[in-house]
Amino acid sequence: MNIDYSKYELSSKEKRNFLAAGYVSFFAVLFLFYHSIVFSLAGGFLPYLLLDRYGDYLAGKRKALLTTQFKDLLYSLSASIAVNRQIGEALKSSLENLSLIYSDDTPMIVELKHMVKAISENRESDIRLLLDFAERSHCEDIDNFVQVYMTCRTMGGDLEKMLKNTTEILVDKINIEREIKTMTAQKKFEGKIISVMPLVVILFLNFSSPDYLEPLYTTFAGRIIMTAAIAGLGAAFYLTERLTNIEV
């Protein structure tokens, strides 16, 4: 497997959709603030500079999904080990169980298929496969689990007890992270609403009292004010994202 969960390769379709939506959005906002067709047409290409950021955003979503699915994997593995199944059989059983919940193209299903095939057909080491998965996932919870599992296997510890205790600890941590994200989701939404409100006000004034805003579009001082306003909106949106991005 060569999937690095810290990176996301955008497909051609994803790039087109993002750039198209970004061009329309940037054009509309810039025209609203400057009333310049030429400047707005040129500024619509700015989303090209944000492709990497968009890739990072999608990588974060995929990593969050992997973490959620990993929690379900821990439950399944714990149940399988409790009935004295080997890790290869436990992974195969987990694949069957999780396939009932998730589609075949989700991260954890793809990883389980690879590990089950590698163990059953190629006789590869389960420890090597899990270490590779933990390294590519860039997820602290997965890495902690693999390190404890590897220590238990090499030192001859009680695998069932270890898996049970580790599962409880990691699941509690994952649940706390989910609760925090749920609580901050409302604040993120409120922050986005607040960021959009100035756009709504300017749009309303353009339709209801265009003469009132005319100095902002026809004078040098007005251009400066509008530039400061749009910069402030961008800064507010950025700070909202940073302040509500809490990690455990």
VOLUM-898141 format. One record per residue (C-alpha): residue number from 1; residue in one letter; x, y, z. Coordinates in steps of 0.05 Angstrom, whole numbers, always signed. Layout:
<rs>
+------+-------+--------+--------+--------+
| voti | torgu |     c1 |     c2 |     c3 |
+------+-------+--------+--------+--------+
|  NUM |     A |      X |      Y |      Z |
...
+------+-------+--------+--------+--------+
</rs>
This chain:
<rs>
+------+-------+--------+--------+--------+
| voti | torgu |     c1 |     c2 |     c3 |
+------+-------+--------+--------+--------+
|    1 |     M |     +0 |     +0 |     +0 |
|    2 |     N |    +25 |    +69 |    -16 |
|    3 |     I |    -31 |   +113 |    +12 |
|    4 |     D |     -4 |   +169 |    +54 |
|    5 |     Y |    -62 |   +196 |    +96 |
|    6 |     S |    -27 |   +262 |   +109 |
|    7 |     K |    -32 |   +279 |    +35 |
|    8 |     Y |    -89 |   +278 |    -15 |
|    9 |     E |    -81 |   +274 |    -90 |
|   10 |     L |   -138 |   +313 |   -122 |
|   11 |     S |   -170 |   +280 |   -182 |
|   12 |     S |   -181 |   +319 |   -246 |
|   13 |     K |   -256 |   +323 |   -230 |
|   14 |     E |   -243 |   +349 |   -159 |
|   15 |     K |   -195 |   +402 |   -186 |
|   16 |     R |   -245 |   +424 |   -239 |
|   17 |     N |   -303 |   +428 |   -190 |
|   18 |     F |   -262 |   +466 |   -138 |
|   19 |     L |   -233 |   +515 |   -189 |
|   20 |     A |   -301 |   +527 |   -221 |
|   21 |     A |   -335 |   +540 |   -155 |
|   22 |     G |   -276 |   +581 |   -131 |
|   23 |     Y |   -275 |   +624 |   -193 |
|   24 |     V |   -349 |   +641 |   -188 |
|   25 |     S |   -344 |   +656 |   -114 |
|   26 |     F |   -281 |   +699 |   -119 |
|   27 |     F |   -309 |   +737 |   -179 |
|   28 |     A |   -374 |   +752 |   -143 |
|   29 |     V |   -340 |   +775 |    -79 |
|   30 |     L |   -288 |   +818 |   -115 |
|   31 |     F |   -341 |   +850 |   -159 |
|   32 |     L |   -384 |   +864 |    -98 |
|   33 |     F |   -325 |   +900 |    -65 |
|   34 |     Y |   -294 |   +935 |   -125 |
|   35 |     H |   -345 |   +938 |   -182 |
|   36 |     S |   -290 |   +924 |   -231 |
|   37 |     I |   -302 |   +871 |   -284 |
|   38 |     V |   -228 |   +866 |   -304 |
|   39 |     F |   -203 |   +860 |   -233 |
|   40 |     S |   -257 |   +810 |   -215 |
|   41 |     L |   -242 |   +767 |   -277 |
|   42 |     A |   -168 |   +766 |   -259 |
|   43 |     G |   -181 |   +754 |   -185 |
|   44 |     G |   -225 |   +694 |   -202 |
|   45 |     F |   -161 |   +655 |   -215 |
|   46 |     L |   -138 |   +661 |   -142 |
|   47 |     P |   -167 |   +592 |   -124 |
|   48 |     Y |   -109 |   +562 |   -162 |
|   49 |     L |    -66 |   +584 |   -104 |
|   50 |     L |   -111 |   +547 |    -55 |
|   51 |     L |   -109 |   +478 |    -88 |
|   52 |     D |    -58 |   +453 |    -37 |
|   53 |     R |   -101 |   +479 |    +20 |
|   54 |     Y |   -161 |   +444 |     -9 |
|   55 |     G |   -121 |   +379 |    -14 |
|   56 |     D |   -101 |   +387 |    +60 |
|   57 |     Y |   -174 |   +397 |    +78 |
|   58 |     L |   -195 |   +333 |    +42 |
|   59 |     A |   -137 |   +296 |    +73 |
|   60 |     G |   -161 |   +318 |   +142 |
|   61 |     K |   -232 |   +293 |   +127 |
|   62 |     R |   -205 |   +226 |   +103 |
|   63 |     K |   -161 |   +220 |   +164 |
|   64 |     A |   -220 |   +235 |   +210 |
|   65 |     L |   -261 |   +182 |   +175 |
|   66 |     L |   -204 |   +132 |   +183 |
|   67 |     T |   -201 |   +147 |   +258 |
|   68 |     T |   -276 |   +135 |   +265 |
|   69 |     Q |   -272 |    +70 |   +228 |
|   70 |     F |   -211 |    +49 |   +268 |
|   71 |     K |   -253 |    +53 |   +331 |
|   72 |     D |   -302 |     +3 |   +301 |
|   73 |     L |   -243 |    -41 |   +282 |
|   74 |     L |   -218 |    -42 |   +354 |
|   75 |     Y |   -286 |    -67 |   +378 |
|   76 |     S |   -286 |   -122 |   +326 |
|   77 |     L |   -214 |   -143 |   +340 |
|   78 |     S |   -226 |   -145 |   +414 |
|   79 |     A |   -286 |   -191 |   +405 |
|   80 |     S |   -247 |   -237 |   +358 |
|   81 |     I |   -185 |   -242 |   +403 |
|   82 |     A |   -230 |   -257 |   +462 |
|   83 |     V |   -251 |   -323 |   +428 |
|   84 |     N |   -178 |   -342 |   +415 |
|   85 |     R |   -174 |   -323 |   +342 |
|   86 |     Q |   -106 |   -307 |   +311 |
|   87 |     I |    -94 |   -236 |   +287 |
|   88 |     G |   -102 |   -257 |   +214 |
|   89 |     E |   -169 |   -289 |   +228 |
|   90 |     A |   -189 |   -229 |   +271 |
|   91 |     L |   -173 |   -180 |   +215 |
|   92 |     K |   -212 |   -223 |   +165 |
|   93 |     S |   -272 |   -225 |   +212 |
|   94 |     S |   -266 |   -150 |   +223 |
|   95 |     L |   -266 |   -139 |   +148 |
|   96 |     E |   -331 |   -178 |   +142 |
|   97 |     N |   -363 |   -140 |   +199 |
|   98 |     L |   -342 |    -71 |   +177 |
|   99 |     S |   -362 |    -85 |   +105 |
|  100 |     L |   -434 |    -88 |   +130 |
|  101 |     I |   -427 |    -16 |   +154 |
|  102 |     Y |   -380 |    +18 |   +105 |
|  103 |     S |   -372 |    +17 |    +30 |
|  104 |     D |   -314 |    -17 |     -4 |
|  105 |     D |   -278 |    +48 |    -21 |
|  106 |     T |   -273 |    +74 |    +50 |
|  107 |     P |   -203 |    +78 |    +81 |
|  108 |     M |   -209 |    +24 |   +134 |
|  109 |     I |   -240 |    -27 |    +87 |
|  110 |     V |   -185 |    -15 |    +35 |
|  111 |     E |   -132 |    -25 |    +89 |
|  112 |     L |   -164 |    -87 |   +117 |
|  113 |     K |   -170 |   -119 |    +48 |
|  114 |     H |    -96 |   -106 |    +36 |
|  115 |     M |    -75 |   -135 |   +104 |
|  116 |     V |   -120 |   -196 |    +99 |
|  117 |     K |    -94 |   -212 |    +29 |
|  118 |     A |    -22 |   -200 |    +48 |
|  119 |     I |    -27 |   -246 |   +109 |
|  120 |     S |    -67 |   -302 |    +77 |
|  121 |     E |    -35 |   -304 |     +8 |
|  122 |     N |    +34 |   -274 |    +16 |
|  123 |     R |    +47 |   -296 |    +88 |
|  124 |     E |    +71 |   -227 |   +107 |
|  125 |     S |    +83 |   -208 |   +179 |
|  126 |     D |    +23 |   -178 |   +215 |
|  127 |     I |    +69 |   -133 |   +255 |
|  128 |     R |   +103 |   -106 |   +192 |
|  129 |     L |    +35 |    -93 |   +160 |
|  130 |     L |     +8 |    -57 |   +221 |
|  131 |     L |    +71 |    -15 |   +229 |
|  132 |     D |    +66 |     +5 |   +156 |
|  133 |     F |     -7 |    +24 |   +166 |
|  134 |     A |     +9 |    +65 |   +229 |
|  135 |     E |    +65 |   +102 |   +193 |
|  136 |     R |    +22 |   +120 |   +134 |
|  137 |     S |    -38 |   +139 |   +175 |
|  138 |     H |     -1 |   +194 |   +214 |
|  139 |     C |    -53 |   +181 |   +268 |
|  140 |     E |    -30 |   +180 |   +341 |
|  141 |     D |    -85 |   +132 |   +363 |
|  142 |     I |    -68 |    +80 |   +310 |
|  143 |     D |     +7 |    +86 |   +324 |
|  144 |     N |     -5 |    +77 |   +399 |
|  145 |     F |    -46 |    +15 |   +387 |
|  146 |     V |     +6 |    -16 |   +340 |
|  147 |     Q |    +63 |     -1 |   +388 |
|  148 |     V |    +26 |    -34 |   +446 |
|  149 |     Y |     +7 |    -94 |   +403 |
|  150 |     M |    +78 |   -102 |   +378 |
|  151 |     T |   +106 |    -99 |   +449 |
|  152 |     C |    +55 |   -151 |   +472 |
|  153 |     R |    +72 |   -198 |   +415 |
|  154 |     T |   +147 |   -193 |   +424 |
|  155 |     M |   +147 |   -195 |   +500 |
|  156 |     G |    +94 |   -249 |   +507 |
|  157 |     G |    +40 |   -208 |   +543 |
|  158 |     D |    -33 |   -223 |   +550 |
|  159 |     L |    -59 |   -201 |   +482 |
|  160 |     E |   -133 |   -205 |   +500 |
|  161 |     K |   -125 |   -162 |   +563 |
|  162 |     M |    -79 |   -113 |   +526 |
|  163 |     L |   -128 |   -106 |   +469 |
|  164 |     K |   -186 |    -96 |   +515 |
|  165 |     N |   -151 |    -42 |   +557 |
|  166 |     T |   -122 |     -7 |   +496 |
|  167 |     T |   -189 |     -7 |   +462 |
|  168 |     E |   -223 |    +24 |   +522 |
|  169 |     I |   -171 |    +79 |   +527 |
|  170 |     L |   -168 |    +96 |   +453 |
|  171 |     V |   -243 |    +93 |   +444 |
|  172 |     D |   -252 |   +141 |   +503 |
|  173 |     K |   -202 |   +189 |   +472 |
|  174 |     I |   -236 |   +184 |   +403 |
|  175 |     N |   -304 |   +197 |   +435 |
|  176 |     I |   -278 |   +258 |   +471 |
|  177 |     E |   -250 |   +285 |   +406 |
|  178 |     R |   -317 |   +273 |   +372 |
|  179 |     E |   -354 |   +309 |   +429 |
|  180 |     I |   -307 |   +369 |   +423 |
|  181 |     K |   -318 |   +372 |   +347 |
|  182 |     T |   -393 |   +368 |   +358 |
|  183 |     M |   -391 |   +426 |   +407 |
|  184 |     T |   -346 |   +469 |   +363 |
|  185 |     A |   -386 |   +454 |   +300 |
|  186 |     Q |   -440 |   +503 |   +321 |
|  187 |     K |   -388 |   +557 |   +335 |
|  188 |     K |   -356 |   +545 |   +267 |
|  189 |     F |   -424 |   +553 |   +234 |
|  190 |     E |   -438 |   +617 |   +273 |
|  191 |     G |   -370 |   +644 |   +253 |
|  192 |     K |   -384 |   +631 |   +180 |
|  193 |     I |   -452 |   +665 |   +185 |
|  194 |     I |   -419 |   +726 |   +217 |
|  195 |     S |   -367 |   +727 |   +162 |
|  196 |     V |   -420 |   +725 |   +108 |
|  197 |     M |   -465 |   +779 |   +138 |
|  198 |     P |   -422 |   +838 |   +115 |
|  199 |     L |   -428 |   +812 |    +44 |
|  200 |     V |   -504 |   +809 |    +51 |
|  201 |     V |   -505 |   +881 |    +79 |
|  202 |     I |   -462 |   +908 |    +22 |
|  203 |     L |   -505 |   +871 |    -30 |
|  204 |     F |   -569 |   +899 |     +2 |
|  205 |     L |   -541 |   +970 |     +2 |
|  206 |     N |   -520 |   +963 |    -71 |
|  207 |     F |   -592 |   +949 |    -90 |
|  208 |     S |   -627 |   +995 |    -41 |
|  209 |     S |   -579 |  +1055 |    -37 |
|  210 |     P |   -526 |  +1052 |    -91 |
|  211 |     D |   -511 |  +1127 |    -84 |
|  212 |     Y |   -493 |  +1116 |    -11 |
|  213 |     L |   -437 |  +1068 |    -29 |
|  214 |     E |   -413 |  +1104 |    -92 |
|  215 |     P |   -354 |  +1139 |    -58 |
|  216 |     L |   -327 |  +1071 |    -38 |
|  217 |     Y |   -323 |  +1050 |   -111 |
|  218 |     T |   -301 |  +1115 |   -143 |
|  219 |     T |   -249 |  +1145 |    -96 |
|  220 |     F |   -179 |  +1122 |    -75 |
|  221 |     A |   -198 |  +1125 |     -2 |
|  222 |     G |   -259 |  +1083 |    -16 |
|  223 |     R |   -216 |  +1030 |    -50 |
|  224 |     I |   -171 |  +1028 |    +11 |
|  225 |     I |   -230 |  +1019 |    +57 |
|  226 |     M |   -259 |   +963 |    +15 |
|  227 |     T |   -191 |   +929 |    +12 |
|  228 |     A |   -185 |   +933 |    +87 |
|  229 |     A |   -256 |   +906 |    +95 |
|  230 |     I |   -244 |   +845 |    +51 |
|  231 |     A |   -178 |   +832 |    +86 |
|  232 |     G |   -213 |   +836 |   +153 |
|  233 |     L |   -266 |   +786 |   +130 |
|  234 |     G |   -212 |   +737 |   +108 |
|  235 |     A |   -175 |   +745 |   +173 |
|  236 |     A |   -239 |   +734 |   +213 |
|  237 |     F |   -255 |   +670 |   +175 |
|  238 |     Y |   -183 |   +645 |   +185 |
|  239 |     L |   -183 |   +659 |   +260 |
|  240 |     T |   -251 |   +626 |   +268 |
|  241 |     E |   -223 |   +562 |   +237 |
|  242 |     R |   -160 |   +564 |   +280 |
|  243 |     L |   -195 |   +579 |   +346 |
|  244 |     T |   -246 |   +523 |   +337 |
|  245 |     N |   -195 |   +472 |   +314 |
|  246 |     I |   -183 |   +437 |   +381 |
|  247 |     E |   -140 |   +375 |   +385 |
|  248 |     V |   -138 |   +325 |   +442 |
+------+-------+--------+--------+--------+
</rs>
